[in-house]
Amino acid sequence: MIDRKGHVARRRTIQQSSVFFVSLFLSLAVFGQYHELNRPNHDQWPYYFGMSISYNHSSLHPSKHPKFLQDDSVLSAEPGSSGGIALGLLGTLQLSPRFALRANPQLIIGGAKYFTYSLKYPGLGEQLTEKKTLPSTIVSFPFQVKFNSDRINNFRTYLLAGVKYDMDLASNSSARNAEDLVKLKRDDFGVEAGIGFNFYFPFVTFSPELKFSNGLTNIHSRDANLKYSNILDKLQSRMIVFSIILED
């Protein structure tokens, strides 16, 4: 029971993002096919800059500690999350007509994570169901390799893959013991991959992009003295990001 709702929420988010992404792609592809060629020399530039605004859905992928089965005071722990927004800068270095290196530092606001616990023996002031929220404000540093398709008039598809380092400014791993805390570490490393579409306008390149990222590190600072923490072993971050990118 520890991850069923989280899995359903992630799948629903993927489906909604995919429908929106496909609809946007189809409508903008019409523009790319039937207008005169914009910025024909843009792909010869050695580097260029831009900005991004993103909506992200982040979550935690948990694994249970053996104590979860040994102690029945907590019957279930189900992860959840809410969406957040991110603002970022973008720098692209052209390596060849096909490949480019890209950096996209971002400030991610919101997207608080939480766990919903079902308790068999609630303590004083507790309910049978308790929700513990883990606020999050992340500074993210993604570095990606971008693979470009051929340009067709004012349209081009690209794939990207890379690594990232995240620093959670709201990390509570150094907090003193408290029964209502699940402590998260500040630093996280992960991998990501995605797809995007370049639409060339006269003065700007407009690019919708969908990206998936998985954390590789265990960001759970487990405390055996905390009943909401000691039943969990590893916590790894997951994120789905839809971005609108504007480049010069």
N, C-alpha and C positions, 0 to 999 in steps of 0.2 A: 504493500500500500504506500510505500514511501515515495513513489515517483509517478503514479498513474495519472494524476491530474496535471502534473507538470508536463508529461508527454502529450496529453490531449491539448493543453494550451499551446505548446510549441507547434503541434501539427496544425491547429487552427490558424495560428499566426502565419505559418508558411503558406497555407492555402490562400488566405486573404491577401498576403503580399504578392503572391504569384498572379492572382487575378488582376490586381491593380497594375502590376508591372507589365503584364501582357497587353492590357487595354491601352496603357500609355505608350507602349512600344508600337502598337499597330496604328494609333492615331498619328504619332510623330513620324513614323516611317513614310506615310503619305507625303509629308512635307519634304522629307529627304529625297524623294524620288523625282519630284516635279518642279523644283526650283533651280535657278541658275547656280553654278558652282560658287560657293562661298569660301573665302580664305583658302585658295588653292595651294598656297605655299606653307601652310601651317605645319604640315608634317615634316618639313625640312628644318624647323626651328630646333636648336640644340637643347633648349629647355624652355619651360613655361610654368606659370603659376595659376592658382585658382583658389576657390573656397568651396566648402561643402556644408550642407545642412542635412541632418539625418534624423530618422526615427529608428529607435532600436528597441528590441524586446530581449531582455537578458534574463537568464535563469541560472539556477545552480543544479548541477547533476550530482546527487548524493550517493554514497555507498554506506551501508549500515555497519556499525561496529558490533562485534559479538555481544556486547552488553545489551543491545536492543532485544535479543532473544532471551537473555538471562534475566532481565528485569522487566516485569509487566506493568510498571507504573505509567509508562508511556506506550499506548497501544499503536499509534501511528504517527508519522511525521511526513507531511506532504508539502513539497516545495511549490512556490508560486512566485510571480513577479508582476510588475506593471511596466508599461512602456515609458521610455524617456527620450529626450532629444539630445543631439550633439551638434556642436559647431566646430568646424575645423578649417585649417589652412592646407593647401595642396602644392606640392612641388614635384615636377616631372622632368626627368633627364632622359633624353632620347639616346638609346644605344644603337639602334638600327631601325629601318622602316617597320620591322615587326615587333621589336622589344624595347621596353622602356623601364626605368626604375622610378618608383613613386614613393613619396613620403606624405603622410596625411595626419599630422598631430591634431588631436581633438580634445575638447572638453565635453564629457558626457554627464548630463544633469538629469536626475530622476532615475526611473527604472529601479525603484527600491525592490529588494528581494524579501521574501518572507517564508516562514514555515508555519503551517497549521498543525497543531498537536492535538491528538485525542488522548485524554488522561483517564486512567482508571481510578486513581486516587488523587483528586485535586487537593492542593494545599489551601491554606488560609487565603481568601481573596481570589482564588482561581475558579475557573469554570471547567466544565467537562471538555470544552474545546477552547484552546488558547492559540492566538495568532501572535507570533513574534516577528516584528519587522526589522530588517537590516538595511538602513539607508545607505545610499551609494552616490558618491560624486567622484568620477574617474577621469584622470588625465591619461590619454591613450596615445601611444607612439607606434603606429603601423608602418611597416616598410614592405613594399610589394614589388613583384615583377609583373609587368603588364604585357600581354600578348595581343597584338592588334591584327584584325583581319584586313583585307583590302578595303579601301574606301570606295563606296558606290555613290556617286554624286555627293550629297551632303550627309551621308550616313555611313557609320562604321560600327562593327561589334568588337568587343574586346573581352578577354578573360584575364583574371588576375589571381595571384597566389602569393602568400608572404607570411611574415611573422609579425608579432606585436608584443609590446611591453605595456602593461597597464599598472597605474599607481592609484590606489583608492584613497582619496583624501579623507574619507569618512571611516577608515578602518578603525575597528575597536579592539584590535588584538592586544593592545597594551593596557586595556581597561582593567580595573580591579574586579575581583570575583563578584558576580551578581547573578541571581538565579534566573533572570530573564534574558541572559545574553547567549548568543552564539557568536563566537569571536571569529572574525575574518582577517586574514593577513593583508598587508598593504600591497604587496607586489604579486603580479601574475604575468606569466608568459604564455603565449598561445600561437596557434596557426590559423590562417583564414584563407578563404577562396571565394570567388564571386564572378559575376558576369555584369557587363554594362554595355551601354550604347552611346556612341558619340553622334550628336546632331549638330552640324555646323551652321551657325547663323552668321550674318555679316560681321558682327563684332564680338561674338562670344561662342564658345562651344558648350552646349547644354548636354549633360550626361546623367540619365537615371541609372542607378546601380543597385544591385542586390548582392549582399555578402553574408557569408556564414563564418563564424569563428568559434573555435573550441580551445578552452584553456588546457594547458598541459600540466600545470602545477596544482598541488593540493593547497587551496587557500583557507582551509579550516584550521584554526588554531585550537585544537581540541583541549578541553579542560575536563578532567575526570570528575571534578567536584560539581560540575554544572549539569543538572538533569536534562536540560534541553540541548546540551552540547555532547554529553558523553555517549549518547546512543548513536551518534554520527561518526563516521570515520573520515573519508575523503569528501571534499566538496570541490567540484571543478566547474568553472564558468562556461556558459554557452550563450551565444548572442546571434541574433538575426538583425541585420541592419539594412534599411532602405535609405539610399542617399540621393540627393539632387546636387550635382556638381556643376559649377560654372568656372570655365577656364578662359584665360585671355588668348 
